[in-house]
């Protein structure tokens, strides 16, 4: 587990209800998340996206990366606490969760799923149950172009 600066973020305007209870998050969850960020970006750093030809000036807070894919960062939009995945190579953003709180809840539940060494033949059924549970918690996380549907495609393949 790793501490995150929730109090500081609240002072900077992140909605308190968008943050997990307590002050710790998982440092890694197999295949989907790590707090080990590589390259020129640091964990909890604020980064800005701008475009010369368009009115684009957005700030994000780096909250992790996809394990084994350092160019895919998880970032938080500070006004809402929403989590997105930022692809540093393609300069693309994909929705992940509506809040950091829900993102951490998804990570906890996904970790339990991965840690459960149940029969491999039962995995698709368990994955479908987990998806249903998570979709009820955060329906937007399962929009067609979001991150979590890709994860569950891999689980049921």
C-alpha positions as CSV (number, residue, x, y, z in Angstrom):
1,X,0.0,0.0,0.0
2,X,1.1,3.6,-0.7
3,X,0.0,6.9,0.8
4,X,-1.6,9.5,-1.5
5,X,-1.8,13.3,-0.7
6,X,-5.6,13.4,-0.3
7,X,-5.6,16.4,2.1
8,X,-3.4,18.4,-0.2
9,X,-5.6,17.5,-3.2
10,X,-8.8,18.6,-1.3
11,X,-7.1,21.9,-0.5
12,X,-6.4,22.3,-4.3
13,X,-10.0,21.7,-5.2
14,X,-10.4,18.0,-5.8
15,X,-13.8,17.0,-4.4
16,X,-13.4,15.1,-1.1
17,X,-16.1,12.5,-2.2
18,X,-14.0,11.7,-5.3
19,X,-11.2,10.4,-3.1
20,X,-10.9,7.0,-1.4
21,X,-11.4,6.8,2.3
22,X,-8.2,6.7,4.3
23,X,-4.9,7.7,2.7
24,X,-3.6,4.6,1.1
25,X,-3.9,3.0,-2.3
26,X,-2.5,-0.2,-3.7
27,X,1.0,0.2,-5.0
28,X,0.4,-2.4,-7.7
29,X,-2.4,-4.7,-9.0
30,X,-1.4,-7.5,-11.3
31,X,-1.5,-6.6,-15.0
32,X,-3.5,-3.4,-14.7
33,X,-1.8,-0.9,-12.3
34,X,1.4,0.2,-10.7
35,X,2.5,3.3,-8.9
36,X,6.0,2.9,-10.4
37,X,6.0,5.6,-13.0
38,X,9.0,5.8,-15.4
39,X,10.5,8.4,-17.5
40,X,10.2,12.2,-17.0
41,X,7.0,12.0,-15.1
42,X,6.6,11.3,-11.4
43,X,3.8,9.9,-9.3
44,X,1.4,12.6,-8.2
45,X,3.0,15.2,-10.5
46,X,0.6,17.6,-12.2
47,X,1.0,17.6,-16.0
48,X,-0.6,19.9,-18.6
49,X,-1.8,19.1,-22.0
50,X,-1.9,22.0,-24.4
51,X,-2.4,22.4,-28.2
52,X,-1.1,25.3,-30.3
53,X,-3.9,25.1,-32.8
54,X,-6.8,24.6,-30.4
55,X,-8.1,26.0,-27.2
56,X,-6.8,23.1,-25.1
57,X,-5.2,23.6,-21.7
58,X,-6.0,20.7,-19.3
59,X,-4.2,19.7,-16.1
60,X,-4.0,16.1,-14.9
61,X,-2.4,14.5,-11.8
62,X,-0.5,11.3,-12.4
63,X,-1.8,8.6,-10.2
64,X,-0.1,5.5,-11.7
65,X,0.6,3.6,-14.9
66,X,-0.4,0.4,-16.6
67,X,1.9,-2.3,-15.4
68,X,4.6,-3.1,-18.0
69,X,3.4,-0.2,-20.2
70,X,5.1,3.0,-18.9
71,X,3.6,5.1,-21.7
72,X,0.1,4.5,-20.5
73,X,-0.5,6.7,-17.4
74,X,-3.5,6.8,-15.2
75,X,-4.3,10.5,-14.6
76,X,-6.8,12.3,-12.4
77,X,-8.8,15.3,-13.6
78,X,-8.6,17.6,-10.5
79,X,-11.9,19.3,-10.9
80,X,-14.0,16.1,-10.8
81,X,-11.5,13.5,-9.5
82,X,-12.2,11.4,-12.7
83,X,-9.6,9.0,-13.8
84,X,-8.4,8.7,-17.4
85,X,-5.7,6.8,-19.2
86,X,-3.2,9.0,-21.0
87,X,-1.3,7.4,-23.8
88,X,2.0,9.4,-24.0
89,X,2.9,7.9,-27.4
90,X,-0.4,8.5,-29.2
91,X,-1.4,11.5,-27.2
92,X,-4.8,9.9,-26.6
93,X,-7.0,9.9,-23.6
94,X,-9.5,7.2,-22.6
95,X,-12.0,7.1,-19.8
96,X,-11.3,4.8,-16.8
97,X,-13.5,5.7,-13.8
98,X,-15.7,8.6,-12.8
99,X,-13.7,9.2,-9.6
100,X,-10.4,8.2,-8.0
101,X,-12.4,6.6,-5.2
102,X,-14.1,4.2,-7.7
103,X,-10.8,3.6,-9.4
104,X,-9.3,2.4,-6.2
105,X,-12.4,0.3,-5.4
106,X,-12.1,-1.3,-8.9
107,X,-8.4,-2.1,-8.2
108,X,-9.2,-3.7,-4.9
109,X,-11.9,-5.9,-6.3
110,X,-9.8,-6.8,-9.4
111,X,-6.9,-7.7,-7.1
112,X,-9.2,-10.1,-5.2
113,X,-10.3,-11.6,-8.4
114,X,-6.7,-12.2,-9.6
115,X,-5.7,-13.5,-6.2
116,X,-8.5,-16.1,-6.1
117,X,-6.8,-19.2,-7.5
118,X,-10.2,-20.8,-8.4
119,X,-10.6,-23.3,-11.2
120,X,-9.5,-21.7,-14.5
121,X,-12.7,-23.1,-16.2
122,X,-14.7,-21.0,-13.8
123,X,-12.8,-17.8,-14.6
124,X,-15.2,-16.5,-17.3
125,X,-18.2,-16.8,-15.0
126,X,-16.3,-15.1,-12.1
127,X,-15.2,-12.4,-14.6
128,X,-18.8,-11.8,-15.7
129,X,-19.9,-11.5,-12.1
130,X,-17.1,-9.0,-11.3
131,X,-18.0,-7.0,-14.3
132,X,-21.6,-6.8,-13.3
133,X,-20.7,-5.7,-9.8
134,X,-18.3,-3.0,-11.1
135,X,-20.7,-1.8,-13.8
136,X,-23.3,-1.2,-11.1
137,X,-20.8,0.8,-9.1
138,X,-19.6,3.0,-12.1
139,X,-21.6,2.5,-15.3
140,X,-19.5,5.1,-17.2
141,X,-16.5,2.9,-16.7
142,X,-18.0,0.5,-19.2
143,X,-18.7,2.8,-22.0
144,X,-17.7,1.4,-25.4
145,X,-14.4,3.5,-25.6
146,X,-13.4,3.1,-21.9
147,X,-10.6,1.1,-20.4
148,X,-12.4,-1.5,-18.3
149,X,-14.2,-3.2,-21.2
150,X,-10.8,-4.0,-22.7
151,X,-9.6,-5.5,-19.5
152,X,-12.7,-7.7,-19.3
153,X,-12.3,-8.8,-23.0
154,X,-8.9,-10.2,-22.0
155,X,-10.4,-12.0,-19.0
156,X,-13.1,-13.8,-20.9
157,X,-10.9,-14.6,-24.0
